[in-house]
Amino acid sequence: MEKNYKKISIILLTAAVIIICSGSIMAFSQYEKDVSDRLYNDLDKKYRIEKFSSDSAEQKILNCLVSNLDNKEMKEAGFEIHYIDSDVINAYYIGNGKIMLFSGLLNKLKTDEQLAGLIAHEMGHAYYRHLYKDLENNMGVSVIGLIFNYFTDNQYANITGIAQNLITKGFSREQEQEADLFAVDLMLKSNYNPQGLVELMEIFKEESGGSKLLEFTQTHPIPDTRIKYISDYIDKKTGKKIGDVSIKDTDKNDDIPELNRNKNDQKTDGGSKDYITSTDRIELKQKFSDKHFSIQLPESWKLNEIKKQRSDELSAYELDSEEKNVSGVIRVFDLGNREFMETAEKNYKYQLISEENYDVIDSGKLNYKKESYYVYKENDNEYKYEYLISLTDKKMLKALFFMDKSVNKESKVKLEKIVESISNL
C-alpha cells in the first residue's frame, strides 16, 4: 500500500513539474481562461467594453505583433484587445490573451509605434504569465488544483478577487522590466521602431502630475531608470544611440510650425480659441445653411453639393475657395447604426492612429460648446486639417481641408474662422 502511495505521489509530482516547468511555453490554461472571463465580466459591469473592428489600426497592429511571436502555442491561442470607454489613463492584461485599453490612454497616443509599444508590453505580461504566477504566489493555490483545474465556485470567486487586487496593485518592477524588454524585441521583429516605447514612457512621465494618471502610475510604476534601461537595451539590440526623446504635448500651446497658433490661447466670450491674432481683419460675410448645419464663408468662397459616397451620409459638399492651394470637403454622417465609431470623440481617437501618409503635428479638443476635435497633419507636400464635430448625439460633421505648403497666412485664418462658425452654432 505504501508503495502505491509513493507511486501516486511520484506521478502527481512529475505531472506538476511538467506543467509548472512548461508554463513559459504553454498557451493559456483553462484555469486562466476562467479567471479572465470573470475579470472581464466584472469590468463590463463597471465600464462599457467593446472589441476593435477587424480593419481598425489597433487590430492591425496587434495582428502584426502576434504574427511575429516566437512562441507557436501562444501565437495560435490568440490575443484580443478591448476598448474601455473611460477617461482613466490605463491599460492592463487580464489573462487569456485579453488586453484592456482605456480611451483616456489611447487619447494620449500619437503614433503607431507608441500604440505598438503599449500592446507589446501587455503581451509581455502574457508571455511570461505574470498574472498566473502572482496568483500562485499570493493565494497558495494547491498543485493538484492547478493541474486538474479543480476549484469550487467560492474558490473561483476568491481567486477573481485576488486577481483584481493584483491588477490594481500592479506587477513587480522585475516583471515590468521583463515586459518592457519583451516589447522591444517584438517591436524590432515586427518592424516597429522601438523608440515608440520610449516615447510612451516619456508621455507618462510628462503627464504624471495629472490626477487621471493616478491609476496608471499605481499599476505601471515609471521611474526614470525604466526609461533608461529601455533606451540602453535598444542601443544594445540595434547598435544605435537613441539619445534624448522629447514628446510634444499638444495640450500645451507650444508654437506649431506653419500653423501660427496664438501662444496665449485666449478665449472669446463665446468660448472659442483665438488661434491667430490677425483674425479680426478677416470677415465671413456669407452664411450657408443645410438642414443639418450652418456655416459662414468668406465672400468669394462657395460650397457645392457633391455625390454622397456612403449610405450613412446625410449631406456632402465640396469647398470652392477660388484659391489653387486650398481645397476641402464637408460631410454629415448619421451614426445611429454604427457599433463602434459612433461619436466625434471616438472618430477623433481613430484618426490619431489611423494608417495614412500623413504625420500628426497637432491635435486636441476644441474649446467650444459642442463636442469638437481637431487633427492637424502634414506630408511632404501639404497640410491636412481635419475637424470632427458632434451636431447631435447621432450626427457628426466631418470637415477636411487641404492646403499646399505654400499657403499664405490669410487662407489659414479663413479656415480657422470657418470652423469656429460651425462649432459655435
Secondary structure, DSSP 8 states (H G I E B T S, - for coil): -HHHHHHHHHHHHHHHHHHHHGGGT----HHHHHHHHHHHHHHHHHS-EEE--TTSHHHHHHHHHHHT-S-HHHHHH--EEEEE--S---EEE-STTEEEEEHHHHTT--SHHHHHHHHHHHHHHHHTTHHHHHHHHHH---HHHHHHT---HHHHHHHHHHHHHHHHH---HHHHHHHHHHHHHHHHHTT--THHHHHHHHHHHHHTTSGGGHHHHHHS---HHHHHHHHHHHHHHHS----------TTS----TTT---TT--B-TTS-B---GGGGG----EEEE-SS-EEEE-TT-EEEE----STTEEEEEEEE-S-TTEEEEEEEEE-TT-SS--SHHHHHHHHHH--SS-EEEEEEE--SSS-EEEEEEE-SSEEEEEEEEESSSSEEEEEEEEEETT--HHHHHHHHHHHHHHHT-
